[in-house]
């Protein structure tokens, strides 16, 4: 028996479960690619920016941030754009930039969390409808049924349960993985922002 024929035996409830599965796979692939591309050696990057600032090449530092166009360079650029302002104003500019970057890092994660919750419930719904069908057959036959006549309802009950779990487990695991990755990104952004502010005012004090 092919996988497709088994899925069909799961009934109509398998349609939303399959949609959830496809969405989960698409989000996992998209987030893996995005987070990989967003990754940067923040310590090395900040050191390079510091070197440019020490040589008074502020424009080059800003252009370097624009060229990278990643979360950490973007918040550093926001700070560099306010280079002549007070510490609080620079920090506020960096915080505003970070508030724009974080939603991009967390994009689609709420969908993964929803799927992880909903998929098992859809499986449970399929289990209930499958058992209802089985008992309806028993009622129609007044209890005199061949086991084969109950197969359709039992198939639906079992397949939807398995389908819901098969979708929910990777959705839940990937959600937790991506949340950890995002939190690490936020921590890097905070460290880079703090270091940049310290560098800016250290250089100002040396002038």
Secondary structure as GFF3:
##gff-version 3
##sequence-region A 1 207
A	DSSP	alpha_helix	3	9	.	.	.	ID=ss1
A	DSSP	alpha_helix	13	38	.	.	.	ID=ss2
A	DSSP	alpha_helix	42	54	.	.	.	ID=ss3
A	DSSP	alpha_helix	58	68	.	.	.	ID=ss4
A	DSSP	alpha_helix	71	80	.	.	.	ID=ss5
A	DSSP	alpha_helix	87	105	.	.	.	ID=ss6
A	DSSP	alpha_helix	109	140	.	.	.	ID=ss7
A	DSSP	three_ten_helix	147	150	.	.	.	ID=ss8
A	DSSP	alpha_helix	151	206	.	.	.	ID=ss9
###
